[in-house]
Amino acid sequence: MNAETTPRKRKNILVVTVHPEARSLTAALAAFAVEHLRAAGHAVRVSDLYAMKWKAALDADDFPGHPADRRLDLLGAHERATLAGLLTPDVVAEQEKVRWSDAVILHFPLWWFSVPAILKGWIDRVFTNGFAHGPAVPPPYTEGALGGRRALASVTIGARESAFSARGVHGRLADVLYPVQHGFFWFTGMAPLDPFAVYGTVDMPGERFEAAKREYRRRLDGLFTDEPVPFRSLTGDYDHDMRLLPGLETPGTSGLDLHVRPRERRGAPRTADQAP
């Protein structure tokens, strides 16, 4: 058998889609991803946060058994509720989807240089201490708690691509999305791929949408074969104070780039923030 005829192993993929308008570009790309991945033989589950009326705020309602006269220590309360099986049913359901998955894809528009509040609330409430991080699981920034999973951010952006380049006014997209790519995906052990981004999305003509789908199809086909962003591991690369050990930096790098190893092989997707 050649590569064209070798059957692919079925994978489980969680697609999280985040937009209040069901006819949005974000929703269209999510629907395209679900259709394409299922056609390729994968199992796909969807969390449409707006359609689910997802509760975004992490607050005392997440811990109905917590005494009203006791100070709410969110980190400790999350760990106790997680280990005791006392999390709310909506959180339990989402954690089960994450456990089931081999890959997690987030579809969201870039709002104020970050994720929409409802998606941040999904992260805050679902990725609890004791489930995605904490003393009961391997250390962060390693192939730890959720290791073995791939992660992809699919982002729609109103601004032009050049604005998110190395000399662009908004800074490199890799830096803007660092809290998602490194602080969420890699912190929990998932292997983040380079983000897929569609720029200039205001009144985008149909031919550009078709081109975006073609490129996205290629990225979806590489979900389990493309090289992840080679973030450094907390184990071995950092000292006790979580600072990069001397001599490990790649010559000529600074800032957030210090925490990324050089690419080990060619062929990884190239994004605007990597352009000269």
DOLODO-763784 format. One record per residue (C-alpha): residue number from 1; residue in three letters; y, z, x. Coordinates in Angstrom, 3 decimals. Each point is the difference from the previous one (the first is absolute). Example, Ala and Ser with C-alpha at 12.3 -4.5 7.8 and 13.67 -1.06 7.14 Angstrom:
<zamar:1 | donu:ALA | yy:-4.500 | zz:7.800 | xx:12.300> .
<zamar:2 | donu:SER | yy:3.440 | zz:-0.660 | xx:1.370> .
***
This chain:
<zamar:1 | donu:MET | yy:0.000 | zz:0.000 | xx:0.000> .
<zamar:2 | donu:ASN | yy:3.540 | zz:-0.677 | xx:1.163> .
<zamar:3 | donu:ALA | yy:3.092 | zz:2.069 | xx:-0.743> .
<zamar:4 | donu:GLU | yy:0.742 | zz:-2.091 | xx:-3.088> .
<zamar:5 | donu:THR | yy:-3.357 | zz:0.695 | xx:-1.655> .
<zamar:6 | donu:THR | yy:-0.706 | zz:3.559 | xx:1.137> .
<zamar:7 | donu:PRO | yy:0.380 | zz:2.280 | xx:-3.036> .
<zamar:8 | donu:ARG | yy:2.621 | zz:2.715 | xx:0.345> .
<zamar:9 | donu:LYS | yy:-0.901 | zz:3.608 | xx:-0.527> .
<zamar:10 | donu:ARG | yy:1.359 | zz:1.341 | xx:-3.265> .
<zamar:11 | donu:LYS | yy:2.768 | zz:2.546 | xx:0.496> .
<zamar:12 | donu:ASN | yy:1.758 | zz:2.439 | xx:-2.308> .
<zamar:13 | donu:ILE | yy:3.760 | zz:-0.494 | xx:-0.185> .
<zamar:14 | donu:LEU | yy:2.621 | zz:2.126 | xx:-1.729> .
<zamar:15 | donu:VAL | yy:3.128 | zz:-1.911 | xx:-1.011> .
<zamar:16 | donu:VAL | yy:3.036 | zz:2.139 | xx:-0.810> .
<zamar:17 | donu:THR | yy:2.799 | zz:-1.914 | xx:-1.681> .
<zamar:18 | donu:VAL | yy:3.491 | zz:1.373 | xx:-0.531> .
<zamar:19 | donu:HIS | yy:2.635 | zz:-1.719 | xx:-2.142> .
<zamar:20 | donu:PRO | yy:1.450 | zz:0.818 | xx:-3.439> .
<zamar:21 | donu:GLU | yy:-0.010 | zz:-3.692 | xx:-1.006> .
<zamar:22 | donu:ALA | yy:-3.435 | zz:-1.474 | xx:-0.704> .
<zamar:23 | donu:ARG | yy:1.389 | zz:-3.515 | xx:0.619> .
<zamar:24 | donu:SER | yy:1.446 | zz:0.856 | xx:3.416> .
<zamar:25 | donu:LEU | yy:-0.863 | zz:-1.696 | xx:3.269> .
<zamar:26 | donu:THR | yy:-1.628 | zz:3.243 | xx:1.140> .
<zamar:27 | donu:ALA | yy:-2.270 | zz:-0.011 | xx:-3.050> .
<zamar:28 | donu:ALA | yy:-0.772 | zz:-3.707 | xx:0.457> .
<zamar:29 | donu:LEU | yy:-1.055 | zz:0.520 | xx:3.625> .
<zamar:30 | donu:ALA | yy:-2.135 | zz:2.987 | xx:-0.969> .
<zamar:31 | donu:ALA | yy:-1.708 | zz:-2.024 | xx:-2.733> .
<zamar:32 | donu:PHE | yy:-0.566 | zz:-2.834 | xx:2.472> .
<zamar:33 | donu:ALA | yy:-1.545 | zz:2.435 | xx:2.494> .
<zamar:34 | donu:VAL | yy:-2.341 | zz:1.472 | xx:-2.605> .
<zamar:35 | donu:GLU | yy:-1.130 | zz:-3.448 | xx:-1.153> .
<zamar:36 | donu:HIS | yy:-0.499 | zz:-1.323 | xx:3.525> .
<zamar:37 | donu:LEU | yy:-1.863 | zz:3.062 | xx:1.259> .
<zamar:38 | donu:ARG | yy:-2.320 | zz:0.071 | xx:-3.009> .
<zamar:39 | donu:ALA | yy:-0.675 | zz:-3.716 | xx:0.396> .
<zamar:40 | donu:ALA | yy:-1.001 | zz:0.748 | xx:3.596> .
<zamar:41 | donu:GLY | yy:-2.628 | zz:2.437 | xx:-1.296> .
<zamar:42 | donu:HIS | yy:1.792 | zz:3.292 | xx:0.554> .
<zamar:43 | donu:ALA | yy:0.248 | zz:2.864 | xx:-2.482> .
<zamar:44 | donu:VAL | yy:3.611 | zz:0.768 | xx:-0.903> .
<zamar:45 | donu:ARG | yy:1.552 | zz:2.917 | xx:-1.846> .
<zamar:46 | donu:VAL | yy:3.671 | zz:0.065 | xx:-0.972> .
<zamar:47 | donu:SER | yy:2.530 | zz:2.797 | xx:-0.328> .
<zamar:48 | donu:ASP | yy:3.081 | zz:-1.380 | xx:-1.765> .
<zamar:49 | donu:LEU | yy:2.231 | zz:3.041 | xx:0.342> .
<zamar:50 | donu:TYR | yy:2.647 | zz:-0.983 | xx:-2.547> .
<zamar:51 | donu:ALA | yy:-2.597 | zz:-1.059 | xx:-2.569> .
<zamar:52 | donu:MET | yy:-1.790 | zz:3.317 | xx:0.610> .
<zamar:53 | donu:LYS | yy:3.272 | zz:1.927 | xx:-0.550> .
<zamar:54 | donu:TRP | yy:-0.771 | zz:1.725 | xx:3.284> .
<zamar:55 | donu:LYS | yy:1.646 | zz:3.385 | xx:0.421> .
<zamar:56 | donu:ALA | yy:2.025 | zz:-0.354 | xx:3.187> .
<zamar:57 | donu:ALA | yy:1.241 | zz:3.548 | xx:0.561> .
<zamar:58 | donu:LEU | yy:-2.173 | zz:2.463 | xx:1.881> .
<zamar:59 | donu:ASP | yy:0.788 | zz:3.339 | xx:-1.620> .
<zamar:60 | donu:ALA | yy:-1.496 | zz:3.152 | xx:-1.502> .
<zamar:61 | donu:ASP | yy:-1.619 | zz:-2.030 | xx:-2.802> .
<zamar:62 | donu:ASP | yy:-2.455 | zz:-1.289 | xx:2.612> .
<zamar:63 | donu:PHE | yy:-1.337 | zz:3.568 | xx:0.360> .
<zamar:64 | donu:PRO | yy:-0.461 | zz:1.394 | xx:-3.540> .
<zamar:65 | donu:GLY | yy:-1.877 | zz:3.041 | xx:1.301> .
<zamar:66 | donu:HIS | yy:2.729 | zz:1.055 | xx:2.399> .
<zamar:67 | donu:PRO | yy:1.542 | zz:3.387 | xx:-0.933> .
<zamar:68 | donu:ALA | yy:3.549 | zz:-0.447 | xx:-1.272> .
<zamar:69 | donu:ASP | yy:1.266 | zz:2.993 | xx:1.976> .
<zamar:70 | donu:ARG | yy:-1.376 | zz:-1.264 | xx:3.305> .
<zamar:71 | donu:ARG | yy:1.946 | zz:-2.286 | xx:2.347> .
<zamar:72 | donu:LEU | yy:-1.458 | zz:-3.503 | xx:-0.073> .
<zamar:73 | donu:ASP | yy:-1.104 | zz:-1.005 | xx:3.483> .
<zamar:74 | donu:LEU | yy:-0.767 | zz:-3.658 | xx:-0.678> .
<zamar:75 | donu:LEU | yy:-2.062 | zz:-0.616 | xx:3.124> .
<zamar:76 | donu:GLY | yy:-2.153 | zz:3.073 | xx:-0.551> .
<zamar:77 | donu:ALA | yy:-0.258 | zz:-0.558 | xx:-3.743> .
<zamar:78 | donu:HIS | yy:-1.137 | zz:-3.581 | xx:0.555> .
<zamar:79 | donu:GLU | yy:-2.696 | zz:1.095 | xx:2.423> .
<zamar:80 | donu:ARG | yy:-1.290 | zz:2.748 | xx:-2.288> .
<zamar:81 | donu:ALA | yy:-0.019 | zz:-2.285 | xx:-3.051> .
<zamar:82 | donu:THR | yy:-1.671 | zz:-2.814 | xx:1.929> .
<zamar:83 | donu:LEU | yy:-2.778 | zz:2.129 | xx:1.470> .
<zamar:84 | donu:ALA | yy:-0.560 | zz:1.878 | xx:-3.274> .
<zamar:85 | donu:GLY | yy:-0.096 | zz:-3.165 | xx:-2.121> .
<zamar:86 | donu:LEU | yy:3.065 | zz:1.056 | xx:-2.000> .
<zamar:87 | donu:LEU | yy:2.240 | zz:-3.051 | xx:0.397> .
<zamar:88 | donu:THR | yy:1.326 | zz:-1.638 | xx:-3.151> .
<zamar:89 | donu:PRO | yy:-2.197 | zz:-2.759 | xx:-1.507> .
<zamar:90 | donu:ASP | yy:2.409 | zz:-2.829 | xx:0.858> .
<zamar:91 | donu:VAL | yy:0.029 | zz:0.981 | xx:3.674> .
<zamar:92 | donu:VAL | yy:-3.774 | zz:0.423 | xx:0.084> .
<zamar:93 | donu:ALA | yy:-0.437 | zz:-3.495 | xx:-1.454> .
<zamar:94 | donu:GLU | yy:2.225 | zz:-1.573 | xx:2.665> .
<zamar:95 | donu:GLN | yy:-1.705 | zz:1.899 | xx:2.821> .
<zamar:96 | donu:GLU | yy:-3.328 | zz:-1.292 | xx:-1.264> .
<zamar:97 | donu:LYS | yy:1.346 | zz:-3.558 | xx:0.193> .
<zamar:98 | donu:VAL | yy:1.119 | zz:0.569 | xx:3.596> .
<zamar:99 | donu:ARG | yy:-3.393 | zz:1.471 | xx:0.962> .
<zamar:100 | donu:TRP | yy:-1.711 | zz:-2.992 | xx:-1.614> .
<zamar:101 | donu:SER | yy:2.148 | zz:-2.527 | xx:1.835> .
<zamar:102 | donu:ASP | yy:-0.550 | zz:-1.827 | xx:3.261> .
<zamar:103 | donu:ALA | yy:3.609 | zz:-1.187 | xx:-0.074> .
<zamar:104 | donu:VAL | yy:3.225 | zz:0.983 | xx:-1.741> .
<zamar:105 | donu:ILE | yy:2.718 | zz:-2.564 | xx:-0.760> .
<zamar:106 | donu:LEU | yy:3.453 | zz:1.154 | xx:-1.104> .
<zamar:107 | donu:HIS | yy:2.185 | zz:-2.525 | xx:-1.863> .
<zamar:108 | donu:PHE | yy:3.608 | zz:1.116 | xx:-0.301> .
<zamar:109 | donu:PRO | yy:3.587 | zz:-1.202 | xx:0.186> .
<zamar:110 | donu:LEU | yy:2.141 | zz:1.368 | xx:2.812> .
<zamar:111 | donu:TRP | yy:2.571 | zz:2.212 | xx:-1.724> .
<zamar:112 | donu:TRP | yy:2.686 | zz:1.623 | xx:2.143> .
<zamar:113 | donu:PHE | yy:-2.084 | zz:-0.730 | xx:3.107> .
<zamar:114 | donu:SER | yy:-2.949 | zz:1.982 | xx:-1.324> .
<zamar:115 | donu:VAL | yy:-2.698 | zz:0.080 | xx:-2.652> .
<zamar:116 | donu:PRO | yy:0.882 | zz:0.539 | xx:-3.679> .
<zamar:117 | donu:ALA | yy:0.064 | zz:3.657 | xx:-1.025> .
<zamar:118 | donu:ILE | yy:-3.094 | zz:-0.347 | xx:-2.180> .
<zamar:119 | donu:LEU | yy:-2.041 | zz:-1.202 | xx:2.989> .
<zamar:120 | donu:LYS | yy:1.308 | zz:2.826 | xx:2.167> .
<zamar:121 | donu:GLY | yy:-1.093 | zz:2.339 | xx:-2.789> .
<zamar:122 | donu:TRP | yy:-3.472 | zz:-1.539 | xx:0.011> .
<zamar:123 | donu:ILE | yy:-0.232 | zz:0.681 | xx:3.725> .
<zamar:124 | donu:ASP | yy:1.406 | zz:3.534 | xx:-0.361> .
<zamar:125 | donu:ARG | yy:-2.412 | zz:0.998 | xx:-2.766> .
<zamar:126 | donu:VAL | yy:-3.194 | zz:-1.867 | xx:0.948> .
<zamar:127 | donu:PHE | yy:-0.200 | zz:0.409 | xx:3.786> .
<zamar:128 | donu:THR | yy:-0.357 | zz:3.752 | xx:-0.075> .
<zamar:129 | donu:ASN | yy:-0.547 | zz:2.537 | xx:2.725> .
<zamar:130 | donu:GLY | yy:-3.758 | zz:0.384 | xx:0.152> .
<zamar:131 | donu:PHE | yy:-0.598 | zz:-3.605 | xx:-1.079> .
<zamar:132 | donu:ALA | yy:2.073 | zz:-2.266 | xx:2.261> .
<zamar:133 | donu:HIS | yy:1.147 | zz:2.503 | xx:2.622> .
<zamar:134 | donu:GLY | yy:-0.129 | zz:3.657 | xx:0.883> .
<zamar:135 | donu:PRO | yy:-2.181 | zz:2.441 | xx:1.923> .
<zamar:136 | donu:ALA | yy:-3.132 | zz:-0.937 | xx:-1.942> .
<zamar:137 | donu:VAL | yy:0.122 | zz:-3.636 | xx:1.170> .
<zamar:138 | donu:PRO | yy:0.412 | zz:-1.761 | xx:3.380> .
<zamar:139 | donu:PRO | yy:3.473 | zz:0.043 | xx:1.597> .
<zamar:140 | donu:PRO | yy:2.722 | zz:-2.435 | xx:-1.129> .
<zamar:141 | donu:TYR | yy:0.794 | zz:-3.215 | xx:1.845> .
<zamar:142 | donu:THR | yy:-3.682 | zz:-0.549 | xx:0.775> .
<zamar:143 | donu:GLU | yy:-2.838 | zz:-1.843 | xx:-1.699> .
<zamar:144 | donu:GLY | yy:-0.333 | zz:3.199 | xx:-2.005> .
<zamar:145 | donu:ALA | yy:0.048 | zz:1.078 | xx:-3.610> .
<zamar:146 | donu:LEU | yy:0.037 | zz:-3.469 | xx:-1.565> .
<zamar:147 | donu:GLY | yy:-1.312 | zz:-1.844 | xx:3.027> .
<zamar:148 | donu:GLY | yy:-1.945 | zz:-3.208 | xx:-0.467> .
<zamar:149 | donu:ARG | yy:2.425 | zz:-1.359 | xx:-2.597> .
<zamar:150 | donu:ARG | yy:2.391 | zz:-2.886 | xx:0.424> .
<zamar:151 | donu:ALA | yy:3.543 | zz:0.219 | xx:-1.392> .
<zamar:152 | donu:LEU | yy:2.491 | zz:-2.742 | xx:-0.829> .
<zamar:153 | donu:ALA | yy:3.570 | zz:0.208 | xx:-1.270> .
<zamar:154 | donu:SER | yy:1.031 | zz:-3.041 | xx:-2.043> .
<zamar:155 | donu:VAL | yy:3.776 | zz:0.147 | xx:-0.321> .
<zamar:156 | donu:THR | yy:2.534 | zz:-2.041 | xx:-1.943> .
<zamar:157 | donu:ILE | yy:3.531 | zz:0.032 | xx:1.443> .
<zamar:158 | donu:GLY | yy:3.200 | zz:-1.385 | xx:-1.464> .
<zamar:159 | donu:ALA | yy:1.730 | zz:-0.437 | xx:3.366> .
<zamar:160 | donu:ARG | yy:-0.514 | zz:-2.962 | xx:2.313> .
<zamar:161 | donu:GLU | yy:-2.648 | zz:0.201 | xx:2.708> .
<zamar:162 | donu:SER | yy:2.488 | zz:-0.219 | xx:2.865> .
<zamar:163 | donu:ALA | yy:1.639 | zz:3.256 | xx:-1.132> .
<zamar:164 | donu:PHE | yy:-3.224 | zz:1.842 | xx:0.884> .
<zamar:165 | donu:SER | yy:-0.443 | zz:-1.543 | xx:3.440> .
<zamar:166 | donu:ALA | yy:0.536 | zz:1.655 | xx:3.379> .
<zamar:167 | donu:ARG | yy:3.724 | zz:-0.855 | xx:-0.140> .
<zamar:168 | donu:GLY | yy:0.284 | zz:0.198 | xx:-3.772> .
<zamar:169 | donu:VAL | yy:2.414 | zz:2.383 | xx:-1.685> .
<zamar:170 | donu:HIS | yy:-2.807 | zz:1.932 | xx:-1.741> .
<zamar:171 | donu:GLY | yy:-2.159 | zz:0.407 | xx:3.095> .
<zamar:172 | donu:ARG | yy:-3.544 | zz:-1.197 | xx:0.497> .
<zamar:173 | donu:LEU | yy:-2.265 | zz:0.204 | xx:-3.004> .
<zamar:174 | donu:ALA | yy:-2.576 | zz:1.811 | xx:2.160> .
<zamar:175 | donu:ASP | yy:2.554 | zz:2.786 | xx:0.526> .
<zamar:176 | donu:VAL | yy:1.099 | zz:0.130 | xx:-3.642> .
<zamar:177 | donu:LEU | yy:-3.633 | zz:0.316 | xx:-1.120> .
<zamar:178 | donu:TYR | yy:-0.984 | zz:2.402 | xx:2.777> .
<zamar:179 | donu:PRO | yy:-0.220 | zz:2.957 | xx:-2.443> .
<zamar:180 | donu:VAL | yy:-2.529 | zz:-1.979 | xx:-2.058> .
<zamar:181 | donu:GLN | yy:-1.923 | zz:-1.661 | xx:2.812> .
<zamar:182 | donu:HIS | yy:-0.135 | zz:2.921 | xx:2.434> .
<zamar:183 | donu:GLY | yy:1.056 | zz:3.057 | xx:-1.979> .
<zamar:184 | donu:PHE | yy:-2.288 | zz:-0.689 | xx:-2.968> .
<zamar:185 | donu:PHE | yy:-2.743 | zz:-2.521 | xx:0.804> .
<zamar:186 | donu:TRP | yy:-0.668 | zz:0.985 | xx:3.616> .
<zamar:187 | donu:PHE | yy:0.718 | zz:3.709 | xx:-0.532> .
<zamar:188 | donu:THR | yy:-2.942 | zz:0.127 | xx:-2.420> .
<zamar:189 | donu:GLY | yy:-2.252 | zz:-2.116 | xx:2.216> .
<zamar:190 | donu:MET | yy:0.211 | zz:-3.327 | xx:-1.802> .
<zamar:191 | donu:ALA | yy:0.376 | zz:-3.090 | xx:2.211> .
<zamar:192 | donu:PRO | yy:3.275 | zz:-1.715 | xx:-0.972> .
<zamar:193 | donu:LEU | yy:0.318 | zz:-3.752 | xx:0.249> .
<zamar:194 | donu:ASP | yy:3.324 | zz:-1.695 | xx:0.648> .
<zamar:195 | donu:PRO | yy:1.866 | zz:0.013 | xx:-3.317> .
<zamar:196 | donu:PHE | yy:0.132 | zz:-3.095 | xx:-2.163> .
<zamar:197 | donu:ALA | yy:3.610 | zz:-0.613 | xx:-1.031> .
<zamar:198 | donu:VAL | yy:1.689 | zz:-2.489 | xx:-2.296> .
<zamar:199 | donu:TYR | yy:3.751 | zz:-0.227 | xx:0.619> .
<zamar:200 | donu:GLY | yy:2.864 | zz:-1.440 | xx:-2.024> .
<zamar:201 | donu:THR | yy:-1.722 | zz:0.803 | xx:-3.276> .
<zamar:202 | donu:VAL | yy:3.064 | zz:-0.186 | xx:-2.275> .
<zamar:203 | donu:ASP | yy:-0.414 | zz:-3.154 | xx:-2.122> .
<zamar:204 | donu:MET | yy:-2.744 | zz:-1.284 | xx:2.281> .
<zamar:205 | donu:PRO | yy:-0.975 | zz:-3.584 | xx:-0.897> .
<zamar:206 | donu:GLY | yy:-3.546 | zz:-0.863 | xx:-0.987> .
<zamar:207 | donu:GLU | yy:-0.795 | zz:-1.957 | xx:3.151> .
<zamar:208 | donu:ARG | yy:0.799 | zz:3.017 | xx:2.167> .
<zamar:209 | donu:PHE | yy:-2.239 | zz:2.160 | xx:-2.168> .
<zamar:210 | donu:GLU | yy:-2.848 | zz:-2.462 | xx:0.490> .
<zamar:211 | donu:ALA | yy:0.581 | zz:0.097 | xx:3.759> .
<zamar:212 | donu:ALA | yy:0.004 | zz:3.801 | xx:-0.106> .
<zamar:213 | donu:LYS | yy:-3.328 | zz:-0.018 | xx:-1.832> .
<zamar:214 | donu:ARG | yy:-1.527 | zz:-2.284 | xx:2.603> .
<zamar:215 | donu:GLU | yy:1.080 | zz:2.334 | xx:2.791> .
<zamar:216 | donu:TYR | yy:-1.129 | zz:3.054 | xx:-1.960> .
<zamar:217 | donu:ARG | yy:-3.400 | zz:-1.590 | xx:-0.581> .
<zamar:218 | donu:ARG | yy:-0.384 | zz:-0.293 | xx:3.752> .
<zamar:219 | donu:ARG | yy:0.938 | zz:3.640 | xx:0.486> .
<zamar:220 | donu:LEU | yy:-2.396 | zz:1.158 | xx:-2.724> .
<zamar:221 | donu:ASP | yy:-2.801 | zz:-1.986 | xx:1.618> .
<zamar:222 | donu:GLY | yy:0.701 | zz:1.907 | xx:3.221> .
<zamar:223 | donu:LEU | yy:0.116 | zz:3.425 | xx:-1.634> .
<zamar:224 | donu:PHE | yy:-3.104 | zz:1.145 | xx:1.881> .
<zamar:225 | donu:THR | yy:0.246 | zz:-2.233 | xx:3.062> .
<zamar:226 | donu:ASP | yy:3.657 | zz:-0.066 | xx:1.076> .
<zamar:227 | donu:GLU | yy:0.953 | zz:2.402 | xx:2.783> .
<zamar:228 | donu:PRO | yy:1.661 | zz:3.165 | xx:-1.324> .
<zamar:229 | donu:VAL | yy:3.251 | zz:1.250 | xx:1.477> .
<zamar:230 | donu:PRO | yy:-1.245 | zz:1.806 | xx:3.147> .
<zamar:231 | donu:PHE | yy:1.756 | zz:3.312 | xx:-0.499> .
<zamar:232 | donu:ARG | yy:-0.775 | zz:2.607 | xx:2.622> .
<zamar:233 | donu:SER | yy:-2.370 | zz:2.853 | xx:-0.803> .
<zamar:234 | donu:LEU | yy:1.159 | zz:3.592 | xx:-0.021> .
<zamar:235 | donu:THR | yy:-3.199 | zz:0.790 | xx:1.870> .
<zamar:236 | donu:GLY | yy:0.485 | zz:-0.966 | xx:3.628> .
<zamar:237 | donu:ASP | yy:3.441 | zz:-1.619 | xx:-0.107> .
<zamar:238 | donu:TYR | yy:2.207 | zz:3.006 | xx:-0.760> .
<zamar:239 | donu:ASP | yy:0.563 | zz:3.476 | xx:1.417> .
<zamar:240 | donu:HIS | yy:-0.264 | zz:3.302 | xx:-1.869> .
<zamar:241 | donu:ASP | yy:3.526 | zz:-0.484 | xx:-1.364> .
<zamar:242 | donu:MET | yy:-0.931 | zz:-3.436 | xx:-1.364> .
<zamar:243 | donu:ARG | yy:2.055 | zz:-1.891 | xx:2.607> .
<zamar:244 | donu:LEU | yy:-1.323 | zz:-3.168 | xx:1.606> .
<zamar:245 | donu:LEU | yy:-1.526 | zz:0.812 | xx:3.372> .
<zamar:246 | donu:PRO | yy:1.941 | zz:-1.259 | xx:3.042> .
<zamar:247 | donu:GLY | yy:-1.056 | zz:-3.375 | xx:1.346> .
<zamar:248 | donu:LEU | yy:-1.566 | zz:-1.301 | xx:-3.213> .
<zamar:249 | donu:GLU | yy:3.022 | zz:-1.925 | xx:-1.206> .
<zamar:250 | donu:THR | yy:-0.117 | zz:-3.767 | xx:0.233> .
<zamar:251 | donu:PRO | yy:2.657 | zz:-1.203 | xx:2.469> .
<zamar:252 | donu:GLY | yy:3.171 | zz:-1.051 | xx:-1.746> .
<zamar:253 | donu:THR | yy:-0.709 | zz:1.791 | xx:-3.269> .
<zamar:254 | donu:SER | yy:1.957 | zz:2.820 | xx:-1.616> .
<zamar:255 | donu:GLY | yy:0.488 | zz:1.696 | xx:-3.342> .
<zamar:256 | donu:LEU | yy:-2.746 | zz:-0.475 | xx:-2.567> .
<zamar:257 | donu:ASP | yy:-1.663 | zz:-2.671 | xx:2.140> .
<zamar:258 | donu:LEU | yy:-1.142 | zz:2.782 | xx:2.352> .
<zamar:259 | donu:HIS | yy:-2.613 | zz:0.956 | xx:-2.577> .
<zamar:260 | donu:VAL | yy:-1.648 | zz:-3.430 | xx:-0.139> .
<zamar:261 | donu:ARG | yy:-2.479 | zz:-1.167 | xx:2.628> .
<zamar:262 | donu:PRO | yy:0.241 | zz:-3.586 | xx:1.251> .
<zamar:263 | donu:ARG | yy:-1.926 | zz:-2.444 | xx:-2.137> .
<zamar:264 | donu:GLU | yy:-3.485 | zz:-0.429 | xx:1.413> .
<zamar:265 | donu:ARG | yy:-0.542 | zz:-3.518 | xx:-1.240> .
<zamar:266 | donu:ARG | yy:1.948 | zz:-2.927 | xx:-1.325> .
<zamar:267 | donu:GLY | yy:0.041 | zz:-1.340 | xx:-3.505> .
<zamar:268 | donu:ALA | yy:1.487 | zz:2.966 | xx:-1.857> .
<zamar:269 | donu:PRO | yy:2.471 | zz:-0.912 | xx:-2.744> .
<zamar:270 | donu:ARG | yy:3.549 | zz:-0.456 | xx:1.282> .
<zamar:271 | donu:THR | yy:2.830 | zz:1.428 | xx:-2.051> .
<zamar:272 | donu:ALA | yy:3.757 | zz:-0.437 | xx:0.153> .
<zamar:273 | donu:ASP | yy:0.504 | zz:3.290 | xx:1.795> .
<zamar:274 | donu:GLN | yy:-2.160 | zz:-1.317 | xx:2.860> .
<zamar:275 | donu:ALA | yy:2.068 | zz:-3.129 | xx:0.452> .
<zamar:276 | donu:PRO | yy:1.958 | zz:-0.413 | xx:3.239> .
***
